[in-house]
Amino acid sequence: MIQDIAPKVFHNEYQSVRPAAGDTVFVFREKKVLIAGYENEDIVFPKAGDLDAELQFLFRIDGQPYFLCPPEESERLSEEDTGSGSAFIPLMEARRSTDLPAMFACMTAYHLFTWYDRNRLCGRCGQPLQHSENERMLRCPNCGNCVFPTIAPAVIVGVTDGERLLMTKYADRAYKGWALIAGFCEIGETVEDTVRREVLEEAGIRVKNMRYVASQPWGSDSNLLIGMFCEADGATEIHMDREELSRAVWVQRADVPEMKDNHSLTGYMIEMFRTGKENEAS
């Protein structure tokens, strides 16, 4: 999956450091990321020395630091400021990079970009927030309100019925490929409660025998995804929520398509079922 960058190690400890000219920088606008170009058909992200902007430290992978062009800096950059050959591409297109650590860094950087962008002003008194020099936190100098990065937990659910897997396609989303039942954890819910509710709401099916698979940080939507397999409990007739889904069908194991992109938890779980490994979930 996208976070599986071993033997490299992700270090998210905040540091108040300045960038060197060769350090990688992520620049976002809406849901697009700036690239400096391509090298051997792989994406190259801009370096700190390429941009005339105040940059924010993000994290390190091994010893390599990564930096962010904050929202207010990104908005003021012109085409001349970003360098010849540079271009903004859709964030999901950056997933095509074969450099997995860089791709993971890009997705995680977007999570922080979104947080900074949505928290320019204090939600309590409306004054501009300031960056802490000691930790990844925004603080209001007027009322003392402290704001930390937001992470939204959500479930990815592989519902099985013997040799069948419940597969779905989203309604009104850019992604048109196969997916699984998914949804956000609500206030007061356990992960198990969320699984039961989401499957019942989206497919009209009750479930039992839940097994944890894995979790995944998914920076493009500020999520922490939690993968669970479970079994249909009782009737298996699908009653699809047409506002959420365009398709919801039972697919025989032999007909489950191979998921060549295993960067996502959804793809990883579909492959687990296709290859008969779903019972390896704890």
Stockholm file with secondary structure:
# STOCKHOLM 1.0

chainA/1-282         MIQDIAPKVFHNEYQSVRPAAGDTVFVFREKKVLIAGYENEDIVFPKAGDLDAELQFLFRIDGQPYFLCPPEESERLSEEDTGSGSAFIPLMEARRSTDLPAMFACMTAYHLFTWYDRNRLCGRCGQPLQHSENERMLRCPNCGNCVFPTIAPAVIVGVTDGERLLMTKYADRAYKGWALIAGFCEIGETVEDTVRREVLEEAGIRVKNMRYVASQPWGSDSNLLIGMFCEADGATEIHMDREELSRAVWVQRADVPEMKDNHSLTGYMIEMFRTGKENEAS
#=GR chainA/1-282 SS CTTCCTTSCEECCCCCCCCCTTSEEECEETTEEEECEEETTEEECCBGGGCCSCCEEEEEETTEEEEECCHHHHHHCCHHHHCTTCEEEEGGGGGGCSCHHHHHHHHHHHHHHHHHHHTSBCTTTCCBCEECSSSSCEECTTTCCEECCCCEEEEEEEEEETTEEEEEEESSCSCCSCBCEEEECCTTCCHHHHHHHHHHHHHCCCEEEEEEEEEEEEGGGTEEEEEEEEEECSCCCCCCCTTTEEEEEEEEGGGSCCCSCCSSHHHHHHHHHHTTCGGGCC
#=GC SS_cons         CTTCCTTSCEECCCCCCCCCTTSEEECEETTEEEECEEETTEEECCBGGGCCSCCEEEEEETTEEEEECCHHHHHHCCHHHHCTTCEEEEGGGGGGCSCHHHHHHHHHHHHHHHHHHHTSBCTTTCCBCEECSSSSCEECTTTCCEECCCCEEEEEEEEEETTEEEEEEESSCSCCSCBCEEEECCTTCCHHHHHHHHHHHHHCCCEEEEEEEEEEEEGGGTEEEEEEEEEECSCCCCCCCTTTEEEEEEEEGGGSCCCSCCSSHHHHHHHHHHTTCGGGCC
//
